């Protein structure tokens, strides 16, 4: 397990080798590479400036890696995040996971990326034709549902209604008759 | 209660730009609660960057003392005592990736 926040990323091939060599039981290695793109929110981006609280960011990434590794029974996980000035086309981060099977590898990778995108003290500023813009927390409201006092899901769906409806549809079969349903919606976007 | 002196407060990302300073020092603060009160007064109009109209820290603000994140919504900030040389980091939620 390894995390880093710095001005350079490792070679992807080396990360794949590192993950493969973590265990003879590795059956799947999945790697995500984030890239600076030209078009963003209708703006024409020249570059991104990444800033971090490096000590804390590495602490947070370590916690995420540890948590995801346990949750999905991964054999290994590597997270590298870049900071500094990055031009369009440059790589921003690499997340790689090794697992016995591809299913848990894909799930683990997706959740890791979502968690890195919010909560870890790394910030980015777009330098675009239209001006300079800090990218603030874009996470949709967190939606939590309890059925008879038991939390059945924590979701990050797109928008309140879509989230609530999808969660209720997903769990409607397990909701006992006359159950008390409490829906709590919180947002960090205030 | 013993008075702590000379703590450094660092601001990150757009908070630093909106406040207009990377860091400030405060003397004579004994606890995190005390520090927040003094900071609110000191910032004047710019306190809106960090504080809601009811005086509480905005929900997207994360606060750490000597690299340890403090749960400002759960913890009694009067119990977080400060001493000279402590570094308090005030930052917004992250947007990495």
Interface residues (C-beta under 8 A of the other chain):
Chain A: X34 X50 X51 X52 X53 X55 X56 X57 X59 X60 X81 X92 X93 X113 X116 X117 X118 X119 X120 X121 X122 X123 X124 X125 X134 X135 X136 X137 X138 X187 X188 X189 X190
Chain B: X12 X13 X14 X17 X52 X58 X59 X60 X62 X64 X67 X69 X89 X91 X92 X93 X94 X95 X96 X97
